[in-house]
């Protein structure tokens, strides 16, 4: 999953570099450029969330959780 996202981001960067020369020439290219920028931003956010989730999961697996016993609910 991570490799696919990185590959997609690189493809978007190539598309942006090709479209950058034509942005000023037509509105269609400008719209397409904006669309690719948004898609790239979404992919970067997904990659960031994927990396954060795996980091958080590793930390949570290391920290032992305190188990709640039935008698804990009746303490005053």
C-alpha positions in Angstrom: 0.0 0.0 0.0 2.8 2.4 1.0 4.8 1.7 -2.2 1.7 2.2 -4.3 1.0 5.6 -2.7 4.6 6.7 -3.2 4.5 5.6 -6.9 1.2 7.5 -7.4 2.7 10.7 -5.9 5.7 10.5 -8.2 3.4 10.0 -11.2 1.4 13.1 -10.1 4.7 15.1 -9.8 5.6 14.1 -13.4 2.1 15.2 -14.6 2.5 18.5 -12.8 5.9 19.2 -14.4 4.4 18.5 -17.8 1.3 20.7 -17.2 3.2 23.6 -15.7 4.4 24.8 -19.0 0.9 24.9 -20.4 -1.0 26.3 -17.4 -1.0 29.9 -18.7 -2.0 29.0 -22.2 -5.4 27.4 -21.7 -8.1 27.1 -19.0 -8.4 23.4 -19.6 -4.7 22.9 -18.7 -5.1 25.2 -15.7 -8.1 23.2 -14.4 -6.3 19.9 -15.0 -3.2 21.2 -13.2 -5.4 22.2 -10.2 -7.1 18.8 -10.2 -3.7 17.0 -10.2 -2.5 19.2 -7.3 -5.5 18.2 -5.3 -5.0 14.5 -6.1 -1.4 14.7 -5.0 -2.3 16.4 -1.8 -4.9 13.7 -1.0 -2.3 11.0 -1.7 0.3 12.7 0.5 -2.3 12.9 3.3 -3.2 9.2 3.0 0.5 8.3 3.1 1.0 10.5 6.2 -2.0 8.8 7.9 -0.7 5.4 7.0 2.7 6.1 8.6 1.1 7.6 11.7 -1.2 4.7 12.3 1.5 2.1 12.1 3.6 4.2 14.5 0.8 4.5 17.0 -0.1 0.8 16.7 3.5 -0.1 17.5 3.5 2.1 20.6 0.2 0.8 21.8 1.4 -2.8 21.5 4.4 -2.1 23.7 2.4 -0.4 26.5 0.5 -2.9 28.7 -3.2 -1.9 29.2 -4.7 -1.8 32.6 -7.5 -4.3 32.8 -10.7 -3.1 34.6 -12.1 -5.6 37.0 -15.7 -5.8 38.1 -14.7 -4.8 41.6 -13.2 -1.6 40.3 -16.7 -0.3 39.4 -17.9 -0.7 43.0 -15.0 1.2 44.7 -16.1 4.5 46.4 
